[in-house]
């Protein structure tokens, strides 16, 4: 990991590097595998979501599982402010084929349309 500017929180680039360096892995179902990864769920008005807490001493990060899966598969840092949409509207299905990164206004359009068709 990078030196300097230590704030205790892994960046998105460092999260991707944890997977490219094989400190954490995604299995065939896009579940995170790693000795130090802790998966937890939380409920919100939009349903239940899964988060993972990743560690690379002395840094760590709690991040939505869908964000990790999308970034690891694409190799791209999720743009600031973007959200990850679940095509099947099931926030617990974090398989890459079910995910799409969207600007929040476009994400809202998907949820208003209740369709897996791109509404724009």
NORSULHU-V49560 format. One record per pair of residues at least 12 apart in sequence whose ideal C-beta (glycine too) atoms are under 6 Angstrom apart, sorted by the first residue. I is the first residue (numbers start at 1). J is the second residue. If there is no record, write none. Layout:
BEGIN
I:J
I:J
END
This chain:
BEGIN
1:14
1:56
8:59
9:61
10:59
10:61
12:77
13:77
16:71
18:56
19:72
24:37
26:72
30:69
30:94
30:95
30:96
32:52
36:55
37:52
37:54
38:53
39:52
47:91
49:91
50:65
51:64
52:65
65:94
66:84
66:94
66:99
67:84
69:94
69:96
70:84
70:99
70:101
73:96
78:101
82:101
83:102
83:104
83:107
84:99
84:101
85:100
85:102
85:107
85:110
86:98
87:116
END
